[in-house]
Amino acid sequence: MTIVAAFVPRHFSLPEAEARLFQVDSFSRLLGKCHWQAGKLRDTPVIVIVHGLEGSADSYYVQGIAEKAFRRGFHVVRLNQRNCGGTEKLTPTLYNSAMSGDYRAVFEELTAVDGFEKIFFAGYSMGGNLVTKMAGEYGEDVPPELLGVCSVCAAIDLSACADALERKDNVLYQRHFVKGLMSRYTRKAKMFPDRYSLNGFGPIRTVREFDDAITAPCFGFSGAEEYYEAAGAKKVIPQVRVPMLMITAEDDPFVPYVSFLVAGAEKNPSIQFVAPEHGGHCAFISNQSGVERFWAEQRIVEFCEGIWRSNAATQPKGFSRETAKR
């Protein structure tokens, strides 16, 4: 199912996106592709969508969620991670799974600069780990504007994922990721030759070897295992207090289902943990048509809309945080 999802042709109906650069540190910006509802009202909910490893804001699942959410009345921000979607020039750094601070910075800009009052995040795979990590790091101090977080097949235990990729039945996925990572690193080294070298490491055939030789040393880790331990959201899942939808599949080929059980995802009352037997890695193609065809996308939008509508129903008519401040 995982491979099938990548080749199913899809067409989307979205208004033209407005490009937006989010400053996430002194030297780095993320490119967002924004679809605003008419009037760009501040009390209209916003959903920010974060893609997975070697994906982009144009990945099918990102556009699928965006289309569904926009039709239901959400503002939508399709976000590129650092270097992704052709944005290598926007940051001197590489990207990694520990960078949850980037998404806190995006959240803070949307609230402080734009004044949005209702914000949701959704992430797939690597992006799922990042938004889960962000949610857990907030702990009890969840900002009132952050209404919900969703993840699909989040890579919460990076070491276990790297091990799974080394199985013979995952050789195609491994080759795909390594090819993309090395290609991106080569482009980056040509842009920043004083910072990155194309020499000094041997052949890289696995994601773990890439992280051990390149990702870890570039970000101050002693090796891949130390980086994996720091970056994985598994350790903060018990701390999640924002309403969260966490979807995975028992048959995911390289995000082990057991990692969610070990992390205690199903025991946290703030997390709605959904794990169907089949779904592959971020695929979840159903035998139904229409909005239900891509099952996980629809569950995300329904989850966020449910919180939004419930939240609106509990506020007095005409109430908003803006009017409350006056």
N, C-alpha and C positions, 0 to 999 in steps of 0.2 A: 504493500500500500504506500510506503514511503516514496519509492521511486515513481509510482504511478502518479502521485500528486504533483510531482515536478513537471510532468509532461502533459497533463490535462490542459488543453488550451482554454484560456479564460479571457473574457472581455469585461471591462468595467465602465460604469457610467458615473463619473465624478466631475464636478465643476473644475475648471482650471485651478491648479494649485498656486498659492502665493508662497514664494521662497522666503524663508526666515532663517537667519543665522543666530543661534543661541550661544552666548559666551559662557563656556563652562570652566575655563581657567584663564590665567593671564595670557596664554599663547594659543588657546585652542577654541574652536567654534564647531558646533554641529549644525548641519543643514537640515532644516525641517521643511516639509512640503505641507502647507496648511490649507485646509478647506473650511472657510468660515461660513456659518449660516448668515442669512441676511441681517445686516445691522451689527454683526459681531457683538451681540449682547453679552454682558459679563455674567449674567446668571444662567446662560445656556451652558450645559455641561460640555467639557472638553475631554476627548479621549486621545491619549498620546500612545502611539504604537511603535514598539522597538523590535527590530528584526533579529534574526539569528546569525550565527557564524557565517561569514562570507555572503550574507544577504545584503539587502538595501531597502530603502523606503519604497522601492518599486517591486519588491518581492510580491508574488501573487497573494500570499496570505495577508500581507499588510494591506494591499489594495482591497482585498475581499472584506476585511474587517472595516476598513475605511468606508467603503460603499454602503455596507449594511448600517453602520453607525450614522452616517450622514443622512441616510433616508429616514432614520428614526429621530432626527433632530439634533444630533451632536455636532459641535465643532470637532474637526479632526486634525491631528498633527501626525503626519507620517515622518518618523525621525530616522535619519541615518546615524549609525554609530561613527565614531572617529574613523576617518579614512575610507569609509564605505560609500558606495554610490558615486564614485569619482571625486571624492572630497579630500584626497591626500594632502592638498596644499593648505587646508584649513587648520592643520595641526602639525607640529614637529614630531609628535609622538606616534607610536603604534597604537593599537587598541587591545584591550584585554577584558577578561570577565570580572575583574575586581572594580571596574570603574562606575560603581553605583553613584558616586558623587556627581557624575555628569547629569544624571537624571534628576537628582535633587536640584541641581542648578537650573535645569529646564523648568522644573516645577516652580521654583522660586521666582523665575522670571515671568512665568505665566500668571502668577498671583500678584507679585509686587509691581510689575510693569504694566501688564494688561488688565489686572484686576479681576481675573476669572475666579469664580467662587466655588465651582464644582469640577474637580479634575479626577480623571481615571487614567491609569496606566495599564497597558497590555503588552506582554512580551512573549516571544517564541524562542525556545531553545536557549541559546546564549543570552538573548534579550530577556527571556523568562527568568534566568538566573539573576540578571542585573536588577530587574524590577522587584523580584522577591527579596534580594539582598537589601535594596533600598527600603522596602516595607519593614523588614526585620530590624534594620538599623534605627528606624524611627522608634521602635518599641512602643512604650506607653505614650510617647510625645507625638502622636499622629497629628499633623496640622489639620485644622478643621476643613480646609479646602480639598484635602485628599480623601475622596469618598470611597475609592475602591481600587484594587489591583488584581490583574488577571495574568496567569502564566499558562503556557502550553508546552509540555515536554521540557520543562526547565532543566538545564544541566547543572543541578545543584551540587553534584559530587563530581568534580572535574576529573579526578584521578580514576574513578570508576568508569567514566565515559571514555577516557583515553584508553583504558584497558579493553573496554568493549570494542572499540574501533580496531583493535589489533587482532580480533578474531578473523579467521579466514572468510567467513560469510559477510564481513563488513569491508572487504578490500576495496570495493568500488567507492564507498563513502570516504574511506581513508585517503584514497588517491585524489578524490575530488577536493577535499579540504586542504590537503598538503599542496596541491597544485595552485589553488587559489591563494593560500597564505604566502607561498614562496613568490608567486607572481606579484602580489601586493608589496611584499618586502623588497623585491628587486626595484620596483617603481619608486618606493620610498627612499631606498639607498641612493638612487640616481638624483633625487630631489635634494637630499640632505647627505651628501657624501662625507661631510666632516663628522656626522653623527652615527651613520650606519655603514658597516663594512660588508662587502660581498664575499670576503675571505675569512678564514679563521675558524670555520666549522666544516665538518665533513658532510657527506651525503645525508640529506634529511628525507626520510621515507615515511615518518609517522607524525601525527600531531604532537605526541609527547616529545619526540626528538626536536620538533620545531620550538616547542615551549621551553625545552631544556637549553637549547642553544641560542635562542633569540628572545622570546618573550620574557623569560625569567631574568636574564642579566640586564635587559633594557629597562626593567622596572625595579631593579635592586633586590631581586630574589636570588637565593643561592642556587636554585634549580627548579625544575618543573614541579616537584612535589611540594615545595614550600609555597610556590605560587598557587597551586591548586588548593591547598589548605586555606590560604588567605582569601581566595576569590570565591570559593563555593558558598552558596547561600544555605547549605545544609545546617550550618551551626547557628543560624539566626532564625530559622523557621519557628522554633518555640516562642520567639519574641514578637512575632507578627500580631498586631492588634487592629490593623485596618481590615475591613471586610475584604476577603480575598477568595477568588475562584482559582483553584489549581487543578488543571487538567493534565493527565498523562495517559499513556496506554501501557497495558501490561506487556504488549508485544513490541514496544519500542526497541529497535535493534541496537541502539548505543546510548540511550539514557535509561539505565537500569531501574525498573519499577521498585525494586527492593530499596533503593536509595531513599525514596520518599517515606517508606515504612520506618526505616532506621532513623530518619530525621524527625519522625513523629508528626508528619503533615496531617494525618487523619485524626490526631488527638487534639489539635489546636482548634478551639471552638470558633476562632475568627476565620478559619479556612474552610471553605467548601471544597472538599477533595473529591474529585471525580476521576475514576480510572477504569474505563471500559476495557474489556479483554483485548479488543482489536482497535487499531488506529495508526499503528506505525509511528514514525517520527514526524509529528506535526502535520499528519495527513488528514485522518478522520473523514474519509470520503464515505458518505452514506449512500444507501440505495434509493434515497428520495431525491426529488428534483427541487428546483427553486432555492430559496434561502437555506433549506435544510441540507442541500447537497454537501456543503463543507461545514460539517456539524459543529466543530469547535468554534469557528468564527461566529456562528449564530448564538452559541451558548454565552460567549463573551459579551455580545451586544445585549442579550436578554438580561444577563447578570447586572451589567452597568445601568441599563434602563430601569430595572427593578429598584435599585438603590436610589436612582435619581427621582423616580416618581414617588417612592415612599418618603424620601427626604422632603420633596415639595409638599406632600400632603400634610406633613406635620408642622409646616410653617404657616403663620397667619397670612391671609390674603394680602398681597402687595409687599410682603416682607422680603428683604434681601440684606446681606451683610452691609451693603452700601447704605441703605436707608437706616439700618441699625446704628451706624456710626454717627449719624447726623443728630 
